[in-house]
Amino acid sequence: MATYKDIQSYIKLNYDCTVKTCWIAHMKSICGLPVRQAYNRKDPEKRVFLCPDSKKDIIKAAFKHFNMI
């Protein structure tokens, strides 16, 4: 499985945009991929930064590139 840095690098190289790791984690949870709990997360049931709709397809394409989905 690809790391967050691998996914960010792939997106930066191919789509010329930057994505936050919290957006990747949100998309992983939407796609049913395993996600660990961040140590500094205040509320485990609530996300502060949700992935914007404009980046969802890009991140999903990166998941497909790395054969994660």
C-alpha positions in Angstrom: 0.0 0.0 0.0 1.3 3.5 -0.9 2.2 6.0 1.8 0.6 9.4 2.1 3.8 11.0 0.7 3.7 8.6 -2.3 0.1 9.7 -3.0 0.9 13.4 -2.6 3.9 13.1 -4.9 1.9 11.3 -7.6 -0.8 13.9 -7.5 1.6 16.8 -7.6 3.5 15.3 -10.5 0.4 14.3 -12.6 -2.2 16.9 -11.6 0.0 19.8 -10.5 -2.0 20.4 -7.3 -1.3 19.7 -3.6 -3.5 17.6 -1.4 -3.6 17.5 2.4 -3.0 14.3 4.3 -6.3 14.7 6.1 -8.1 14.7 2.7 -6.4 11.5 1.8 -7.4 10.0 5.1 -11.0 11.1 4.5 -11.0 9.5 1.1 -9.5 6.3 2.5 -12.4 6.1 5.0 -15.0 6.8 2.2 -13.5 4.0 0.1 -13.3 1.6 3.0 -9.6 1.5 3.3 -8.0 1.1 6.7 -7.2 4.4 8.4 -5.5 4.8 11.8 -6.5 7.4 14.4 -4.4 10.5 14.5 -2.8 11.0 17.9 -3.7 14.7 18.1 -7.3 14.3 17.0 -9.6 15.9 19.6 -12.9 14.1 18.6 -12.5 10.6 17.1 -16.0 10.8 15.5 -15.6 14.2 13.9 -13.4 15.4 11.0 -12.3 19.1 10.9 -11.1 19.1 7.3 -13.2 17.1 4.9 -11.9 16.4 1.4 -13.4 19.0 -1.1 -15.4 17.6 -4.0 -13.0 19.0 -6.5 -10.1 16.8 -5.1 -12.1 13.5 -4.6 -11.7 12.3 -8.1 -8.0 13.1 -8.2 -7.3 11.2 -5.0 -9.4 8.3 -6.1 -7.4 8.1 -9.3 -4.2 8.0 -7.3 -5.7 5.1 -5.2 -6.4 3.3 -8.5 -2.9 4.0 -9.7 -1.4 2.4 -6.6 -3.9 -0.5 -6.8 -5.4 0.4 -3.5 -9.0 0.1 -4.8 
